[in-house]
Amino acid sequence: MNFLTFEKNYPLSLVNVEKQLVVNNIKKRYDVVVFNSDGSIRILVECKAPEITIDQTTFDQIARYNLELKADYLMVTNGLDHFYCRMDFESEKYTFLRDIPDFSR
């Protein structure tokens, strides 16, 4: 949350934490969602414990959640390692990025 609000300048009012969603008729919870000013979802964040290694399974999980949410960007972190992706819904792929855009962009 500090990274998103202080380093990336996302207003706290656009950040939503741990809410329920339904994916394939199964109730799930997302960790963090950051909205655009128009209410669409800009970033979906999956948080893992520091001892959890981030691997393909982690990205598969967040990608499944994003089928419902349609976030522009995905962020996966365990507090030590951070990975960022931009979604391409047309080709149904994601591209890894060095960072996510600031709120002003």
trRosetta pair geometry for C-beta under 8 A, 3 or more apart (Angstrom, degrees):
i j d omega theta_ij theta_ji phi_ij phi_ji
1 4 5.9 -59 -149 40 32 107
1 5 6.0 10 163 -2 69 115
1 12 8.0 45 -175 -119 107 89
1 15 6.5 112 -135 160 90 156
1 17 7.4 -21 -83 -79 122 127
1 32 7.1 -161 -78 -114 78 144
2 5 6.2 -67 -135 49 26 96
2 6 5.2 -14 -178 17 70 120
2 7 7.4 62 135 -6 69 96
3 6 7.1 -53 -104 52 11 85
3 7 5.0 -31 -157 34 52 125
3 8 6.5 40 146 -6 66 107
3 82 8.0 -168 -160 -112 169 154
4 7 7.4 0 -43 53 9 84
4 8 5.1 -42 -145 49 40 124
4 10 4.7 -34 163 39 90 128
4 15 6.1 121 112 -98 140 134
4 32 7.5 -166 -19 158 158 145
4 34 6.0 -149 -162 -82 139 137
4 43 7.5 -164 -122 78 125 152
4 45 7.7 -88 -59 -54 138 152
5 8 7.4 15 -21 57 11 80
5 9 7.5 36 -173 -124 33 12
5 10 5.7 -79 -92 68 49 77
5 11 7.4 44 -130 -150 87 12
5 12 5.5 24 -116 -71 134 79
5 15 6.7 -67 -66 -22 102 151
6 9 7.8 8 -180 -70 11 45
8 100 6.7 2 -120 88 144 101
8 101 7.7 97 -155 113 109 38
8 102 5.1 -165 -160 -122 65 59
8 103 6.1 110 143 -26 78 82
9 102 5.3 35 36 -171 113 100
9 103 4.3 -119 98 25 89 115
9 104 6.3 10 89 -24 145 91
10 14 5.6 -110 178 74 95 118
10 15 6.1 100 124 -57 121 105
10 34 5.3 -42 -160 -150 158 129
10 43 8.0 -86 -85 26 158 133
10 103 4.6 162 -84 -73 55 119
11 14 5.0 86 69 4 86 102
11 15 7.6 -160 99 -10 48 89
11 103 7.0 110 -12 -141 69 160
12 15 5.5 -60 -151 32 43 113
14 34 5.8 47 129 -165 97 71
14 35 4.5 -131 -164 59 84 84
14 36 7.5 59 -155 -81 131 2
14 37 7.2 -57 -97 -80 132 50
14 42 7.9 19 160 21 125 125
14 103 7.8 128 56 -126 152 123
15 32 6.5 -19 -167 -165 94 103
15 33 7.5 157 -155 83 47 47
15 34 5.4 -18 -101 -104 71 76
15 35 7.8 -146 -68 14 27 79
16 19 5.9 -14 151 -15 115 129
16 32 7.1 147 79 -157 51 52
16 33 4.7 -13 61 61 103 95
16 34 7.7 -177 21 -81 73 29
16 35 6.9 57 -8 -25 110 105
17 31 7.1 -28 -151 163 69 50
17 32 5.5 -16 -106 -102 67 74
18 29 5.8 8 -157 178 71 118
18 30 7.2 -161 -112 85 30 52
18 31 6.2 -7 -75 -139 69 36
18 32 7.7 -11 -35 -68 57 52
19 29 6.9 171 87 -147 24 74
19 30 6.3 -6 57 49 72 91
19 33 7.2 -49 32 10 117 123
20 27 5.7 -15 -166 -166 114 100
20 28 7.1 143 -155 79 62 37
20 29 5.5 -44 -97 -94 56 73
21 27 7.7 151 82 -151 31 54
21 28 5.6 -27 69 68 79 88
21 29 7.4 136 19 -108 74 24
21 30 6.1 31 5 -17 122 104
21 65 6.8 96 71 -152 139 88
21 68 5.6 150 161 107 129 147
21 69 6.7 -41 -132 -63 167 99
22 25 6.4 5 177 -119 111 21
22 26 6.7 148 -157 66 67 31
22 27 5.8 -37 -98 -93 74 53
22 28 7.2 141 -111 19 22 80
22 68 7.0 166 79 -126 52 156
23 26 5.8 -34 71 62 69 87
23 28 5.2 1 14 6 111 133
23 64 5.7 86 171 151 152 93
23 65 6.1 -92 -65 -105 146 46
23 67 6.5 97 -141 62 106 109
23 68 5.1 -116 -95 -25 82 133
24 64 7.9 -50 -4 -172 116 108
28 65 6.3 -133 114 -101 147 95
30 33 5.8 54 112 -46 142 100
30 44 6.3 -81 -155 -155 136 98
30 45 7.8 102 168 61 99 57
30 46 7.6 -87 -154 -87 75 69
30 65 5.6 123 -90 -170 103 144
30 69 7.1 51 -65 -59 155 151
31 45 5.5 -89 85 102 107 82
31 46 5.6 123 14 -128 128 33
31 47 4.3 171 -172 16 159 95
32 43 7.7 -9 116 112 96 98
32 44 7.6 147 88 -164 61 39
32 45 3.7 -8 65 57 105 120
32 47 6.8 68 -4 -25 107 113
33 41 5.6 -57 -169 -136 113 111
33 43 7.1 161 -158 87 44 60
33 44 5.8 -12 -108 -107 77 64
33 45 7.2 -156 -72 20 31 82
33 69 6.9 -134 -115 -157 128 142
33 71 7.0 -139 -138 -86 90 127
34 41 7.4 104 74 -162 46 67
34 42 5.1 -56 102 66 92 102
34 43 4.0 17 43 49 113 102
34 45 7.2 63 -14 -19 97 110
35 39 5.9 -24 -171 -140 128 29
35 40 6.9 139 -158 76 77 32
35 41 6.0 -59 -106 -104 61 48
35 42 6.3 103 -175 5 14 93
36 39 6.9 -35 71 35 78 21
36 40 4.8 3 34 62 120 83
36 41 7.4 -89 -2 -33 85 1
36 42 4.7 121 -55 -53 79 107
40 70 7.8 -64 -166 102 96 106
40 72 7.9 66 131 -30 112 105
41 44 6.5 34 161 -57 128 88
41 69 5.2 -34 52 167 170 98
41 70 6.3 126 51 81 115 66
41 71 4.3 -75 126 -94 112 75
41 72 7.3 -180 107 -1 66 73
42 71 6.5 16 105 -156 17 86
42 72 5.3 -29 -150 34 49 114
42 73 6.3 5 155 26 67 101
43 71 5.8 69 -147 -173 9 128
43 72 7.1 -45 -66 61 51 82
43 73 4.6 -24 -104 76 77 104
43 74 7.4 154 -157 -95 65 17
43 75 5.8 17 -174 -4 113 113
43 100 6.2 47 -105 -165 132 154
44 62 6.2 154 117 -168 117 101
44 65 6.3 173 178 108 146 118
44 66 5.5 -158 32 -86 160 97
44 69 5.6 110 -81 96 133 150
44 71 3.8 -166 -19 2 99 161
44 73 7.4 179 24 92 64 54
44 74 5.4 -22 67 -112 93 69
44 75 7.3 177 87 27 44 71
45 74 7.8 152 -88 -166 36 50
45 75 4.5 -18 -109 71 80 105
45 76 7.6 168 -158 -82 55 32
45 77 7.1 -14 -167 16 100 105
46 58 6.4 163 114 -178 143 93
46 61 6.5 115 -129 98 154 110
46 62 4.4 -106 -29 -80 137 117
46 65 7.6 151 -75 28 111 147
46 74 7.5 5 1 -173 102 95
46 75 7.3 -179 27 92 63 55
46 76 4.8 -8 64 -113 104 78
46 77 7.5 158 85 27 58 58
47 77 5.8 -17 -114 71 65 88
47 78 7.6 128 -169 -102 55 34
47 79 7.7 56 -159 -46 94 82
48 52 4.0 -104 163 77 122 136
48 54 6.4 171 32 -80 147 84
48 58 6.5 -58 -46 -121 141 130
48 76 7.3 23 -5 -178 109 87
48 77 7.1 -170 30 99 77 41
48 78 4.2 -37 79 -99 98 85
48 79 8.0 -124 78 -2 62 82
49 52 4.9 98 59 -7 76 106
49 78 6.4 1 90 -155 27 92
49 79 7.7 -24 -170 8 29 122
50 78 5.3 123 -113 150 33 95
50 79 4.8 -57 -81 61 90 122
50 80 5.4 87 -142 -21 89 112
51 78 7.8 -144 35 180 23 129
52 58 7.8 123 145 -82 116 128
52 78 5.3 -158 69 -120 85 128
53 78 7.5 -52 -108 -39 16 164
54 58 4.8 -72 -150 39 70 162
54 59 7.9 78 175 -39 92 83
54 76 5.5 131 -144 133 133 121
54 77 7.7 -46 -70 -123 143 13
54 78 5.7 -146 -43 -24 101 114
54 81 5.6 -137 18 91 128 126
54 83 6.2 -177 139 -1 152 128
55 58 5.7 115 52 5 48 99
55 59 7.7 -107 116 4 36 92
56 59 5.6 -58 -151 41 41 108
56 60 6.1 46 150 -25 71 103
57 60 5.5 -51 -147 34 32 115
57 61 6.5 37 152 -23 63 103
58 61 5.8 -53 -155 30 31 114
58 62 6.7 19 154 -9 65 105
58 76 5.4 107 143 -159 121 145
59 62 5.9 -55 -144 42 36 104
59 63 5.9 39 155 -23 67 109
59 74 7.7 92 -138 132 79 149
59 76 6.5 -87 -81 -35 69 157
59 83 7.8 -61 -80 105 106 145
59 85 7.7 87 -137 -26 112 151
59 94 7.8 -148 -169 57 117 142
60 63 5.7 -57 -144 38 28 114
60 64 6.5 33 155 -23 63 103
61 64 5.9 -54 -154 30 28 110
61 65 6.8 26 151 -14 62 105
62 65 5.5 -50 -151 37 38 114
62 66 6.2 37 151 -21 66 109
62 74 5.3 115 139 -156 132 126
62 76 6.0 -126 -22 -77 155 107
63 66 5.5 -57 -146 38 32 113
63 67 7.2 53 150 -37 60 86
63 74 7.4 -24 -75 -91 62 161
63 94 7.1 -128 -100 -15 108 134
64 67 5.8 -33 -163 3 37 115
65 68 6.4 -66 -176 39 43 102
65 69 6.0 9 146 2 78 121
66 69 5.3 -68 -126 55 45 98
66 70 6.6 119 -180 -68 73 20
66 71 5.4 -85 -127 31 103 93
66 74 6.3 -64 -63 -82 148 115
66 87 6.7 -159 166 -92 143 142
67 70 8.0 6 174 -61 16 65
70 87 7.8 -170 -164 108 50 163
70 89 7.0 15 -141 -88 91 141
71 74 6.4 116 91 -72 124 65
71 87 6.7 128 92 -11 63 141
72 86 6.8 -20 158 -148 75 75
72 87 5.9 -146 -163 37 30 105
73 84 6.5 -13 -174 -168 111 91
73 85 6.7 156 -159 82 62 52
73 86 5.7 -33 -103 -103 77 57
73 87 6.9 -140 -80 -4 25 88
73 97 7.7 -42 -138 20 110 143
73 100 5.2 102 169 -131 156 114
73 101 7.6 -160 -54 21 153 87
74 84 7.2 157 85 -156 57 44
74 85 4.4 -2 54 55 101 104
74 87 6.7 93 -19 -53 98 96
74 94 6.3 -19 23 -143 127 152
75 82 6.8 -14 -169 -169 95 93
75 83 7.2 158 -154 83 48 52
75 84 5.4 -9 -103 -104 77 74
75 85 7.8 -164 -70 23 38 70
75 100 6.0 -50 -75 -42 117 142
76 82 7.4 160 84 -154 50 46
76 83 4.7 -7 57 57 96 102
77 81 6.9 -175 -140 90 57 50
77 82 4.5 -3 -101 -106 100 77
77 83 7.4 -174 -71 22 56 63
78 81 5.7 25 37 45 99 84
83 96 6.7 -56 -169 -136 95 104
84 96 6.9 104 79 -162 57 61
84 97 4.4 -59 104 66 107 99
84 98 7.3 -13 53 85 124 16
84 99 6.0 63 26 -160 162 12
84 100 4.8 -149 -142 -53 138 84
85 94 3.9 29 171 165 131 124
85 95 6.3 144 -157 69 76 36
85 96 5.5 -45 -97 -96 77 46
85 97 6.4 164 -104 5 20 89
86 94 6.6 161 74 -159 37 75
86 95 5.1 -17 55 59 91 94
86 97 5.7 78 -22 -42 96 124
87 94 5.4 -37 -101 -103 53 89
88 91 4.8 3 122 42 119 99
88 92 7.4 -55 96 7 77 13
88 93 5.1 -3 58 64 110 79
88 94 6.8 175 16 -94 77 34
88 95 6.6 57 -19 -14 114 101
89 92 6.8 25 -162 -81 37 50
97 100 6.6 105 90 -78 140 50
101 105 4.0 -103 -179 67 124 135
102 105 5.4 101 60 -4 74 100
